[in-house]
Amino acid sequence: MNRWGLLATGLTIIAVGGAVVLILIPPPKAPVGNSGTGDSAPTTTAATTQPAGIADLITVNTPAPGSSVSSTTLSVEGSARGSWYFEAVFPVEVRNSSGGVIAQGQGQAQSDWMTEDFVTFKATLTYPAQPHGSHGMLVLKNDNPSGDPARQKEVDIPIVFN
């Protein structure tokens, strides 16, 4: 084989190898909302008026990232793919400005969850009064009965207690 043939073969192997790597290694996921848990203010941009979530898995319509919420009760609404649920529920938490869990509950499917389509959900969490203007986090986790950390997914939505 001449050197042009070897060069073409080498470039083909490199191109195919690069394509395989791009296909097999997923891109990193961007965090939703503020990734910290302290009293840092959530980022306020035009995007905060959009629903939070993980593309193609879960969308949280209420509350929006950075929303001012009641200091004792939080209503959550949105939709998630059936695979996010197990037995029609998934875990939901509210964390205070220190990152401590102050409420735990469940997002409840509002219709048949045994589908790959989106299913609407609702959750209401009640927690002790929080200081006015303090920041917290709403955390929605996929129900992961396997316990496998590689299958765990969550959406963190910054909130402000009023």
MDTraj code that builds the backbone (N, CA, C; nanometers):
import mdtraj as md
import numpy as np

residues = "MET ASN ARG TRP GLY LEU LEU ALA THR GLY LEU THR ILE ILE ALA VAL GLY GLY ALA VAL VAL LEU ILE LEU ILE PRO PRO PRO LYS ALA PRO VAL GLY ASN SER GLY THR GLY ASP SER ALA PRO THR THR THR ALA ALA THR THR GLN PRO ALA GLY ILE ALA ASP LEU ILE THR VAL ASN THR PRO ALA PRO GLY SER SER VAL SER SER THR THR LEU SER VAL GLU GLY SER ALA ARG GLY SER TRP TYR PHE GLU ALA VAL PHE PRO VAL GLU VAL ARG ASN SER SER GLY GLY VAL ILE ALA GLN GLY GLN GLY GLN ALA GLN SER ASP TRP MET THR GLU ASP PHE VAL THR PHE LYS ALA THR LEU THR TYR PRO ALA GLN PRO HIS GLY SER HIS GLY MET LEU VAL LEU LYS ASN ASP ASN PRO SER GLY ASP PRO ALA ARG GLN LYS GLU VAL ASP ILE PRO ILE VAL PHE ASN".split()
xyz = np.array([
    [0.0862, -0.1168, 0.0000],
    [0.0000, 0.0000, 0.0000],
    [0.0910, 0.1232, 0.0000],
    [0.0576, 0.2215, -0.0795],
    [0.1392, 0.3433, -0.0841],
    [0.1080, 0.4331, 0.0349],
    [0.1855, 0.5381, 0.0511],
    [0.1685, 0.6226, 0.1689],
    [0.0351, 0.6973, 0.1677],
    [-0.0226, 0.7278, 0.0521],
    [-0.1537, 0.7935, 0.0476],
    [-0.2630, 0.6981, 0.0945],
    [-0.2483, 0.5736, 0.0622],
    [-0.3434, 0.4725, 0.1089],
    [-0.3346, 0.4546, 0.2599],
    [-0.2123, 0.4531, 0.3137],
    [-0.1936, 0.4423, 0.4588],
    [-0.2500, 0.5657, 0.5300],
    [-0.2270, 0.6827, 0.4746],
    [-0.2791, 0.8059, 0.5338],
    [-0.4318, 0.8033, 0.5343],
    [-0.4940, 0.7637, 0.4257],
    [-0.6402, 0.7567, 0.4174],
    [-0.6947, 0.6556, 0.5171],
    [-0.6288, 0.5413, 0.5299],
    [-0.6723, 0.4396, 0.6257],
    [-0.6607, 0.4921, 0.7679],
    [-0.5498, 0.5574, 0.7990],
    [-0.5301, 0.6129, 0.9329],
    [-0.6339, 0.7174, 0.9671],
    [-0.6613, 0.8072, 0.8747],
    [-0.7627, 0.9107, 0.8983],
    [-0.9013, 0.8500, 0.9151],
    [-0.9320, 0.7461, 0.8410],
    [-1.0614, 0.6779, 0.8539],
    [-1.0744, 0.6157, 0.9920],
    [-0.9689, 0.5511, 1.0408],
    [-0.9718, 0.4895, 1.1746],
    [-0.9914, 0.5962, 1.2814],
    [-0.9235, 0.7094, 1.2697],
    [-0.9384, 0.8174, 1.3667],
    [-1.0807, 0.8731, 1.3637],
    [-1.1374, 0.8928, 1.2463],
    [-1.2729, 0.9468, 1.2336],
    [-1.3758, 0.8510, 1.2930],
    [-1.3628, 0.7239, 1.2642],
    [-1.4575, 0.6244, 1.3179],
    [-1.4441, 0.6174, 1.4699],
    [-1.3211, 0.6175, 1.5198],
    [-1.2997, 0.6143, 1.6647],
    [-1.3599, 0.7356, 1.7330],
    [-1.3429, 0.8537, 1.6739],
    [-1.4017, 0.9750, 1.7301],
    [-1.5531, 0.9686, 1.7320],
    [-1.6129, 0.9168, 1.6264],
    [-1.7586, 0.9038, 1.6205],
    [-1.8089, 0.8085, 1.7284],
    [-1.7399, 0.6983, 1.7497],
    [-1.7788, 0.6017, 1.8533],
    [-1.7726, 0.6675, 1.9904],
    [-1.6672, 0.7427, 2.0192],
    [-1.6549, 0.8112, 2.1480],
    [-1.7688, 0.9102, 2.1665],
    [-1.8012, 0.9886, 2.0634],
    [-1.9101, 1.0851, 2.0746],
    [-2.0446, 1.0190, 2.0985],
    [-2.0638, 0.9019, 2.0434],
    [-2.1904, 0.8305, 2.0605],
    [-2.1990, 0.7676, 2.1987],
    [-2.0920, 0.7089, 2.2476],
    [-2.0946, 0.6335, 2.3725],
    [-2.0818, 0.7191, 2.4974],
    [-2.0211, 0.8363, 2.4901],
    [-2.0038, 0.9208, 2.6075],
    [-2.1061, 1.0332, 2.6009],
    [-2.2059, 1.0338, 2.6953],
    [-2.3080, 1.1381, 2.6909],
    [-2.2497, 1.2726, 2.7323],
    [-2.3080, 1.3826, 2.6813],
    [-2.2597, 1.5148, 2.7212],
    [-2.2956, 1.5418, 2.8668],
    [-2.2209, 1.6276, 2.9376],
    [-2.2544, 1.6592, 3.0769],
    [-2.3865, 1.7324, 3.0837],
    [-2.4607, 1.7090, 3.1924],
    [-2.5892, 1.7744, 3.2110],
    [-2.5688, 1.9060, 3.2832],
    [-2.6342, 2.0095, 3.2349],
    [-2.6267, 2.1392, 3.3009],
    [-2.7163, 2.1366, 3.4235],
    [-2.6725, 2.1947, 3.5360],
    [-2.7565, 2.1979, 3.6546],
    [-2.8771, 2.2874, 3.6323],
    [-2.9864, 2.2558, 3.7014],
    [-3.1070, 2.3359, 3.6945],
    [-3.1062, 2.4281, 3.8143],
    [-3.1204, 2.5579, 3.7906],
    [-3.1253, 2.6527, 3.9004],
    [-2.9897, 2.6672, 3.9670],
    [-2.9912, 2.7080, 4.0935],
    [-2.8706, 2.7320, 4.1713],
    [-2.8223, 2.6004, 4.2293],
    [-2.6973, 2.5630, 4.2021],
    [-2.6486, 2.4343, 4.2499],
    [-2.6034, 2.4395, 4.3939],
    [-2.5871, 2.5579, 4.4528],
    [-2.5464, 2.5692, 4.5928],
    [-2.6662, 2.5561, 4.6835],
    [-2.6383, 2.5445, 4.8153],
    [-2.7486, 2.5311, 4.9100],
    [-2.7491, 2.6413, 5.0136],
    [-2.6541, 2.7330, 5.0101],
    [-2.6472, 2.8378, 5.1109],
    [-2.7461, 2.9483, 5.0841],
    [-2.7192, 3.0656, 5.1450],
    [-2.8074, 3.1798, 5.1275],
    [-2.7727, 3.2617, 5.0049],
    [-2.6974, 3.2042, 4.9124],
    [-2.6658, 3.2784, 4.7915],
    [-2.7930, 3.2978, 4.7107],
    [-2.8048, 3.4143, 4.6514],
    [-2.9261, 3.4450, 4.5757],
    [-2.9299, 3.3641, 4.4473],
    [-3.0474, 3.3132, 4.4103],
    [-3.0566, 3.2412, 4.2841],
    [-3.0356, 3.3365, 4.1678],
    [-2.9850, 3.2828, 4.0590],
    [-2.9647, 3.3630, 3.9400],
    [-3.1003, 3.4048, 3.8847],
    [-3.1156, 3.5330, 3.8572],
    [-3.2413, 3.5820, 3.8023],
    [-3.2176, 3.6216, 3.6578],
    [-3.2744, 3.5455, 3.5669],
    [-3.2656, 3.5750, 3.4250],
    [-3.4012, 3.5475, 3.3642],
    [-3.4107, 3.5746, 3.2350],
    [-3.5365, 3.5460, 3.1654],
    [-3.5683, 3.3974, 3.1730],
    [-3.4647, 3.3131, 3.1840],
    [-3.4858, 3.1687, 3.1884],
    [-3.5583, 3.1261, 3.3145],
    [-3.5539, 3.2054, 3.4238],
    [-3.6186, 3.1639, 3.5474],
    [-3.7705, 3.1633, 3.5348],
    [-3.8251, 3.2251, 3.4293],
    [-3.9692, 3.2197, 3.4109],
    [-4.0108, 3.0937, 3.3360],
    [-3.9143, 3.0206, 3.2833],
    [-3.9418, 2.8964, 3.2135],
    [-3.9548, 2.7825, 3.3148],
    [-4.0290, 2.6788, 3.2823],
    [-4.0366, 2.5646, 3.3727],
    [-3.8990, 2.5021, 3.3928],
    [-3.8753, 2.4530, 3.5134],
    [-3.7500, 2.3838, 3.5434],
    [-3.7670, 2.2373, 3.5095],
    [-3.6579, 2.1653, 3.5034],
    [-3.6673, 2.0220, 3.4821],
    [-3.5462, 1.9650, 3.4148],
    [-3.5588, 1.8420, 3.3742],
    [-3.4573, 1.7729, 3.2961],
    [-3.5228, 1.7430, 3.1623],
    [-3.4627, 1.7958, 3.0580],
    [-3.5211, 1.7814, 2.9248],
    [-3.5634, 1.6379, 2.8988],
    [-3.6832, 1.6230, 2.8528],
    [-3.7412, 1.4952, 2.8117],
    [-3.7647, 1.3960, 2.9257],
    [-3.7518, 1.4394, 3.0543],
    [-3.7831, 1.3496, 3.1662],
    [-3.8865, 1.4080, 3.2612],
    [-3.8664, 1.5337, 3.3022],
    [-3.9569, 1.5967, 3.3984],
    [-3.9590, 1.7469, 3.3762],
    [-4.0765, 1.8061, 3.3904],
    [-4.0938, 1.9501, 3.3818],
    [-4.1707, 1.9946, 3.5049],
    [-4.1174, 2.0949, 3.5744],
    [-4.1841, 2.1495, 3.6923],
    [-4.2397, 2.2860, 3.6539],
    [-4.3715, 2.2984, 3.6520],
    [-4.4364, 2.4239, 3.6136],
    [-4.4459, 2.5205, 3.7308],
    [-4.4720, 2.4662, 3.8502],
    [-4.4877, 2.5463, 3.9708],
    [-4.4150, 2.4779, 4.0846],
    [-4.3256, 2.5448, 4.1532],
    [-4.2824, 2.6828, 4.1370],
    [-4.1710, 2.6945, 4.0338],
    [-4.1556, 2.8127, 3.9769],
    [-4.0447, 2.8405, 3.8847],
    [-3.9186, 2.8655, 3.9672],
    [-3.8011, 2.8431, 3.9108],
    [-3.6769, 2.8706, 3.9841],
    [-3.6718, 3.0149, 4.0343],
    [-3.6349, 3.0322, 4.1618],
    [-3.6241, 3.1644, 4.2216],
    [-3.7554, 3.2224, 4.2697],
    [-3.8645, 3.1441, 4.2615],
    [-3.9958, 3.1936, 4.3033],
    [-4.0016, 3.2190, 4.4528],
    [-4.0833, 3.3169, 4.4904],
    [-4.1138, 3.3424, 4.6300],
    [-4.2276, 3.2486, 4.6682],
    [-4.2080, 3.1717, 4.7760],
    [-4.3073, 3.0723, 4.8169],
    [-4.3489, 3.0965, 4.9619],
    [-4.4600, 3.0392, 5.0011],
    [-4.5076, 3.0490, 5.1388],
    [-4.4011, 2.9977, 5.2338],
    [-4.3948, 3.0540, 5.3515],
    [-4.2938, 3.0096, 5.4471],
    [-4.3330, 2.8797, 5.5169],
    [-4.4529, 2.8242, 5.4881],
    [-4.4936, 2.6998, 5.5551],
    [-4.5520, 2.5927, 5.4638],
    [-4.5932, 2.6269, 5.3431],
    [-4.6555, 2.5290, 5.2540],
    [-4.6079, 2.5529, 5.1111],
    [-4.5830, 2.4436, 5.0406],
    [-4.5394, 2.4545, 4.9016],
    [-4.6191, 2.3572, 4.8162],
    [-4.6829, 2.4097, 4.7117],
    [-4.7528, 2.3263, 4.6140],
    [-4.6653, 2.3143, 4.4905],
    [-4.6516, 2.1924, 4.4413],
    [-4.5662, 2.1638, 4.3274],
    [-4.6515, 2.0982, 4.2202],
    [-4.6361, 2.1426, 4.0956],
    [-4.7092, 2.0834, 3.9836],
    [-4.6191, 2.0746, 3.8626],
    [-4.6407, 1.9725, 3.7831],
    [-4.5645, 1.9564, 3.6607],
    [-4.6018, 1.8264, 3.5928],
    [-4.5102, 1.7750, 3.5125],
    [-4.5320, 1.6465, 3.4468],
    [-4.3985, 1.5754, 3.4317],
    [-4.4042, 1.4437, 3.4371],
    [-4.2837, 1.3617, 3.4261],
    [-4.3159, 1.2365, 3.3455],
    [-4.2157, 1.1850, 3.2818],
    [-4.2321, 1.0581, 3.2100],
    [-4.2658, 0.9491, 3.3106],
    [-4.3379, 0.8476, 3.2648],
    [-4.3762, 0.7367, 3.3522],
    [-4.2583, 0.6715, 3.4207],
    [-4.1419, 0.6722, 3.3559],
    [-4.0231, 0.6094, 3.4149],
    [-3.9697, 0.6861, 3.5357],
    [-4.0146, 0.8106, 3.5594],
    [-3.9723, 0.8891, 3.6754],
    [-4.0396, 0.8371, 3.8024],
    [-4.1564, 0.7744, 3.7869],
    [-4.2373, 0.7269, 3.8987],
    [-4.2082, 0.5800, 3.9298],
    [-4.2481, 0.5385, 4.0497],
    [-4.2610, 0.3973, 4.0827],
    [-4.3860, 0.3870, 4.1676],
    [-4.4771, 0.3035, 4.1268],
    [-4.6076, 0.2915, 4.1933],
    [-4.6759, 0.4292, 4.2023],
    [-4.6626, 0.5085, 4.0971],
    [-4.7308, 0.6368, 4.0775],
    [-4.6794, 0.7506, 4.1658],
    [-4.5644, 0.7340, 4.2326],
    [-4.5098, 0.8399, 4.3172],
    [-4.3586, 0.8542, 4.2970],
    [-4.3055, 0.9670, 4.3426],
    [-4.1603, 0.9887, 4.3482],
    [-4.1322, 1.0833, 4.4645],
    [-4.0105, 1.0801, 4.5202],
    [-3.9784, 1.1628, 4.6370],
    [-3.9580, 1.3107, 4.6041],
    [-4.0051, 1.3959, 4.6964],
    [-3.9899, 1.5405, 4.6863],
    [-3.9441, 1.5913, 4.8236],
    [-3.8509, 1.6862, 4.8252],
    [-3.8015, 1.7447, 4.9498],
    [-3.7995, 1.8963, 4.9400],
    [-3.8080, 1.9603, 5.0562],
    [-3.7805, 2.1028, 5.0675],
    [-3.6636, 2.1147, 5.1639],
    [-3.5613, 2.1917, 5.1222],
    [-3.4438, 2.2133, 5.2062],
    [-3.4355, 2.3608, 5.2441],
    [-3.3883, 2.3863, 5.3644],
    [-3.3746, 2.5241, 5.4117],
    [-3.2442, 2.5854, 5.3629],
    [-3.2142, 2.7063, 5.4109],
    [-3.0964, 2.7794, 5.3645],
    [-2.9656, 2.7098, 5.4011],
    [-2.9689, 2.6211, 5.5017],
    [-2.8491, 2.5461, 5.5413],
    [-2.8374, 2.4142, 5.4669],
    [-2.9359, 2.3822, 5.3852],
    [-2.9358, 2.2562, 5.3117],
    [-3.0029, 2.1429, 5.3861],
    [-3.0545, 2.1714, 5.5062],
    [-3.1238, 2.0679, 5.5833],
    [-3.2619, 2.0393, 5.5279],
    [-3.3013, 1.9137, 5.5315],
    [-3.4345, 1.8740, 5.4832],
    [-3.5374, 1.9152, 5.5879],
    [-3.6329, 2.0009, 5.5472],
    [-3.7374, 2.0458, 5.6401],
    [-3.8739, 1.9874, 5.6056],
    [-3.8848, 1.9235, 5.4897],
    [-4.0099, 1.8561, 5.4523],
    [-3.9798, 1.7490, 5.3486],
    [-4.0513, 1.6393, 5.3618],
    [-4.0436, 1.5309, 5.2638],
    [-4.1848, 1.4917, 5.2259],
    [-4.2030, 1.4583, 5.1010],
    [-4.3332, 1.4156, 5.0546],
    [-4.3179, 1.3397, 4.9249],
    [-4.4303, 1.3279, 4.8540],
    [-4.4290, 1.2535, 4.7290],
    [-4.5017, 1.3318, 4.6207],
    [-4.4427, 1.3290, 4.5015],
    [-4.5145, 1.3742, 4.3844],
    [-4.6074, 1.2602, 4.3446],
    [-4.7333, 1.2911, 4.3228],
    [-4.8341, 1.1885, 4.2944],
    [-4.8828, 1.2029, 4.1509],
    [-4.8722, 1.0955, 4.0733],
    [-4.9234, 1.0955, 3.9353],
    [-5.0732, 1.1212, 3.9383],
    [-5.1200, 1.2001, 3.8438],
    [-5.2616, 1.2333, 3.8370],
    [-5.3382, 1.1458, 3.7382],
    [-5.2667, 1.0539, 3.6743],
    [-5.3302, 0.9582, 3.5833],
    [-5.2385, 0.8368, 3.5729],
    [-5.2689, 0.7469, 3.4825],
    [-5.1918, 0.6227, 3.4684],
    [-5.0444, 0.6535, 3.4443],
    [-4.9576, 0.6089, 3.5332],
    [-4.8141, 0.6355, 3.5253],
    [-4.7381, 0.5287, 3.4480],
    [-4.8026, 0.4192, 3.4149],
    [-4.7346, 0.3089, 3.3466],
    [-4.7321, 0.3340, 3.1960],
    [-4.6535, 0.4350, 3.1597],
    [-4.6412, 0.4771, 3.0213],
    [-4.5041, 0.5412, 3.0057],
    [-4.4607, 0.5578, 2.8843],
    [-4.3372, 0.6326, 2.8587],
    [-4.3693, 0.7792, 2.8298],
    [-4.4980, 0.8127, 2.8236],
    [-4.5405, 0.9503, 2.7987],
    [-4.5301, 1.0326, 2.9264],
    [-4.5508, 1.1635, 2.9123],
    [-4.5539, 1.2509, 3.0287],
    [-4.6854, 1.2333, 3.1031],
    [-4.6775, 1.2344, 3.2360],
    [-4.7933, 1.2207, 3.3241],
    [-4.7880, 1.3375, 3.4218],
    [-4.8987, 1.4105, 3.4373],
    [-4.8988, 1.5232, 3.5303],
    [-4.8890, 1.4732, 3.6741],
    [-4.8292, 1.5572, 3.7602],
    [-4.8174, 1.5237, 3.9022],
    [-4.8475, 1.6462, 3.9866],
    [-4.8777, 1.6213, 4.1133],
    [-4.8973, 1.7260, 4.2138],
    [-4.8335, 1.6795, 4.3431],
    [-4.7874, 1.7748, 4.4208],
    [-4.7349, 1.7478, 4.5546],
    [-4.7602, 1.8707, 4.6400],
    [-4.7883, 1.8506, 4.7674],
    [-4.8009, 1.9600, 4.8633],
    [-4.7165, 1.9229, 4.9841],
    [-4.6261, 2.0120, 5.0209],
    [-4.5385, 1.9878, 5.1348],
    [-4.5595, 2.0974, 5.2384],
    [-4.5673, 2.0579, 5.3659],
    [-4.5815, 2.1509, 5.4768],
    [-4.4564, 2.1401, 5.5623],
    [-4.4063, 2.2542, 5.6076],
    [-4.2811, 2.2580, 5.6825],
    [-4.2861, 2.3718, 5.7830],
    [-4.1927, 2.3740, 5.8786],
    [-4.1897, 2.4816, 5.9778],
    [-4.1645, 2.6166, 5.9103],
    [-4.2151, 2.7231, 5.9716],
    [-4.1949, 2.8579, 5.9172],
    [-4.0464, 2.8865, 5.9006],
    [-4.0125, 2.9515, 5.7908],
    [-3.8744, 2.9870, 5.7600],
    [-3.8593, 3.1397, 5.7653],
    [-3.7389, 3.1882, 5.7931],
    [-3.7192, 3.3335, 5.7965],
    [-3.7561, 3.3979, 5.6630],
    [-3.8280, 3.5086, 5.6723],
    [-3.8706, 3.5811, 5.5525],
    [-3.7491, 3.6187, 5.4683],
    [-3.7535, 3.5860, 5.3391],
    [-3.6461, 3.6199, 5.2475],
    [-3.5321, 3.5201, 5.2430],
    [-3.5374, 3.4165, 5.3283],
    [-3.4298, 3.3164, 5.3235],
    [-3.4488, 3.2274, 5.2009],
    [-3.3400, 3.1677, 5.1586],
    [-3.3407, 3.0860, 5.0382],
    [-3.3451, 2.9383, 5.0755],
    [-3.4091, 2.8617, 4.9900],
    [-3.4162, 2.7177, 5.0084],
    [-3.4088, 2.6475, 4.8742],
    [-3.4364, 2.5183, 4.8772],
    [-3.4278, 2.4385, 4.7556],
    [-3.5417, 2.3361, 4.7557],
    [-3.6088, 2.3268, 4.6430],
    [-3.7055, 2.2200, 4.6186],
    [-3.6314, 2.1129, 4.5405],
    [-3.6371, 1.9890, 4.5876],
    [-3.5644, 1.8795, 4.5239],
    [-3.6641, 1.7709, 4.4846],
    [-3.6668, 1.7368, 4.3552],
    [-3.7514, 1.6292, 4.3041],
    [-3.6595, 1.5198, 4.2526],
    [-3.6795, 1.3974, 4.3026],
    [-3.5932, 1.2853, 4.2647],
    [-3.6763, 1.1802, 4.1933],
    [-3.6137, 1.1141, 4.0946],
    [-3.6847, 1.0027, 4.0337],
    [-3.6925, 0.8911, 4.1375],
    [-3.7996, 0.8138, 4.1347],
    [-3.8086, 0.7007, 4.2268],
    [-3.7188, 0.5921, 4.1724],
    [-3.6223, 0.5515, 4.2527],
    [-3.5173, 0.4601, 4.2103],
    [-3.5168, 0.3376, 4.3020],
    [-3.6121, 0.2462, 4.2847],
    [-3.6189, 0.1323, 4.3757],
    [-3.4965, 0.0422, 4.3707],
    [-3.4157, 0.0521, 4.2650],
    [-3.2958, -0.0312, 4.2563],
    [-3.1888, 0.0156, 4.3544],
    [-3.1921, 0.1438, 4.3919],
    [-3.0886, 0.1984, 4.4781],
    [-2.9571, 0.2233, 4.4053],
    [-2.9519, 0.1974, 4.2763],
    [-2.8304, 0.2144, 4.1968],
    [-2.8032, 0.3641, 4.1785],
    [-2.6911, 0.4153, 4.2329],
    [-2.6610, 0.5580, 4.2200],
    [-2.6522, 0.6042, 4.0740],
    [-2.6143, 0.5167, 3.9847],
    [-2.6045, 0.5544, 3.8431],
    [-2.7417, 0.5839, 3.7830],
    [-2.8476, 0.5336, 3.8440],
    [-2.9834, 0.5556, 3.7932],
    [-3.0543, 0.6716, 3.8633],
    [-2.9897, 0.7304, 3.9647],
    [-3.0505, 0.8393, 4.0406],
    [-3.0453, 0.9692, 3.9618],
    [-3.1581, 1.0388, 3.9558],
    [-3.1674, 1.1694, 3.8898],
    [-3.2437, 1.2621, 3.9829],
    [-3.2120, 1.3915, 3.9766],
    [-3.2879, 1.4878, 4.0569],
    [-3.2888, 1.6235, 3.9903],
    [-3.3892, 1.7009, 4.0270],
    [-3.4026, 1.8386, 3.9823],
    [-3.4001, 1.9257, 4.1076],
    [-3.3088, 2.0233, 4.1117],
    [-3.2969, 2.1158, 4.2239],
    [-3.3471, 2.2523, 4.1791],
    [-3.4491, 2.3044, 4.2487],
    [-3.5088, 2.4325, 4.2109],
    [-3.4942, 2.5296, 4.3285],
    [-3.4189, 2.6383, 4.3090],
    [-3.4036, 2.7359, 4.4161],
    [-3.5359, 2.8090, 4.4415],
    [-3.5656, 2.8335, 4.5705],
    [-3.6870, 2.9038, 4.6105],
    [-3.6507, 3.0067, 4.7166],
    [-3.7401, 3.1050, 4.7363],
    [-3.7234, 3.2067, 4.8391],
    [-3.8474, 3.2018, 4.9261],
    [-3.8270, 3.1871, 5.0587],
    [-3.9405, 3.1822, 5.1521],
    [-3.9894, 3.3245, 5.1814],
    [-4.1240, 3.3447, 5.1804],
    [-4.1752, 3.4782, 5.2151],
    [-4.2572, 3.4747, 5.3412],
])
top = md.Topology()
chain = top.add_chain()
for i, resn in enumerate(residues, 1):
    res = top.add_residue(resn, chain, resSeq=i)
    for name in ("N", "CA", "C"):
        top.add_atom(name, md.element.get_by_symbol(name[0]), res)
traj = md.Trajectory(xyz[None], top)
